[in-house]
Amino acid sequence: MPRKTLHRFLPDIGRLLQRPSLRWINSLSHDPNLLHLNRHSVSLAVFVGIFCAFIPLPGQTLLAALMCFWLGANLPIGIILIWISNPITIPPMFYLTHRLGSFILDSDPISFTVTLSWQWFSSIGSAIVLPLITGSLLCGIITASIGYFAVRYLWRWKVVKNWEARKDARLLEKQRQNS
């Protein structure tokens, strides 16, 4: 089952929640989906994590955690998937989402040199922000939806495959006993 595979890679939640810095999670919510692995909570966590990874704002992890609490998604998986947008992948991701947003809004993409200052941001930042947010939200929704449905399909496929394998094994065992 996919759950067994995921358990090999994820840390033991019981031990993790005994750490003093994480005990507050126990009292915050009694929703079992926050920490349990099932098709519903994992697929929602994939959606939340991928969607929040495309949001071009600081605080993606906090936003993903709040969305996981609100939707009942698996909290560790939702937070881990935020790291799709890491310091290496952020520049190409946001460049492409800016280009997509410019295309959707029918505006010319701006070529610029970044000089992280308030003067630069106030002069050119407003021309960048709307296409960037538009493209990021669109890419986030599309890729998160693909991830959501892919996890649902692959989980179901694996469960059916294991079920059929157990059924075949029972039939073989029954045939051996009869002969």
N, C-alpha and C positions, 0 to 999 in steps of 0.2 A: 504494500500500500504506500501511497505517497507520504502518508504521515510518518511511517517508519524511516523513510529516506530523510525527511526534514528533521526528525529527531536526532539523526546522526550529526547534523551540521549546527543545529541550534543549541545554545547552552540550556542546562536544566533550569526551568523557570522557578521551581520551588527554592532552590539554593540562591538563585539570583535575587528573588524578592526578599530574602532574609537579610540582605545587605542593608545597613542603616539608611543609605541614601535612596533606596528604592522602596522602603516599607510603605510610603505614602500611597503607592499604587494599590496596595491591598485594600485600604480603607476608602479609596476614591470610587471604586466601582466594583460591583459584584457580578458583572457580566462575564460569564465564563468564556465567551468568544474572544475576549481580549488576549488571552494567553493560551487557549487551546487551538489545536490544529484540526480544522475541518474544512471542507470544500468552500463553505460560505465565508468563513472568517478569513481564510487565506486569499481567496479571490478578491474580496473587498480590500484586504491589506495591499494587494498588488495594485489595485486601482488607486488607492489613496497614495501609496508611495510614489508611483510613477507620475501621477497628476501633480503632487506637491514638488517633485523634482524639477518640473518645468516652470514652476512659479518663480519669476525673477526678483524675489524679495528675500531679505534676510529673515530668519525664523522659520525656515521650511520644516525643520524637525518639530518644533512646537506646534505648527499648524497640522502636520501629519498626526501627531499624538492626539491633538484635540479631535481631529476628524475620525481617528480610530475609536476613541471613546464614544463619540456621537453615533457612529455607524455600527459599532460592535465588530470592528475588524481586528485582526490579530496585530497587536501593538508592536512586537519586535520586528515582524516582517515589514510592516508599514514604515517603520523608522529606518530599517536597514536599506530599503529601496530608495530612500532619499539620496543615498550616495551615488546614484546614477549621475547626478550632477555634482561632480567633484571638481577640484581646481583644474584638472586636465580636460574634462569634458564641457565645462561651462562655456568657454569661448566659442567652440563650434556650435553648441546647442543654441546659445542665444543669438549668434550670428544668423543661423538658419531660421530661427523663429522671428527675428527682426525682418529678414527678407520676406518670409511668408506673410507677416503682418503688413508689411509695406505693399505686397501684392494684393492682399485682400482689401486694404483701405485705398487702393489705387493711388498710392503716393510713391515718390521716388525714394529708393533706399539711400540713406545718407552715408557717404564715405567720410570718415573722420579719424582723427588721431586723438586718442584718449589722453587727457591731461588732468586727471582727477583733482579738480578744484571746483569751488562753488561757482566761479565765474563761467567755467566751461559748461558745467551742468545746467546752469540757468539759461545759457545761450543756446545750447544744442540739445540739452537733455530732454526738453519737452517734445522735440521732434522725434526723439528716439523712443520715448516711453510708450506712447500709444501703440505704435506698430509692434513693439516688443511684447507688450502685455497681450495684445490681440493674438499675435502668432503663438505666444507661449501658452495661452489658455486653449487655443485650438489644438496645438500639438499635444498638450497635456491630456485633453479630453480624448483625442483620437488614440494616442498610444496607450493611455490607461485603459480605455475600453478594449483595445486589442489584447492587452495583458490580462484583463479580467476574464474575457471569454476564452482566451487560450488556457488559462489555469483551470477554469471550469471544465472545459473540454478534456484537457489532458488528465485531470483528476478522475473524471468519469471514465475515460478510456482505460486508465490504469486499474480502477476498481473492477470494471467489467472483465478485463483481462485476467486479473487475479481470481475473480469469481469463477470464470470458465476454467482456469487451470485447476482450481480446487475441485470443481465438478468432474473434470476429466480424471483427476487423481482418485476420486471416490469411485468412479465407474471402473477404473483399472483395478482398484483394490477389491471391488465387488466381484469382478470377473476372476481374479486370482483365487478368491475364496470359494467360488462356485466350481472351479475346475480342479 
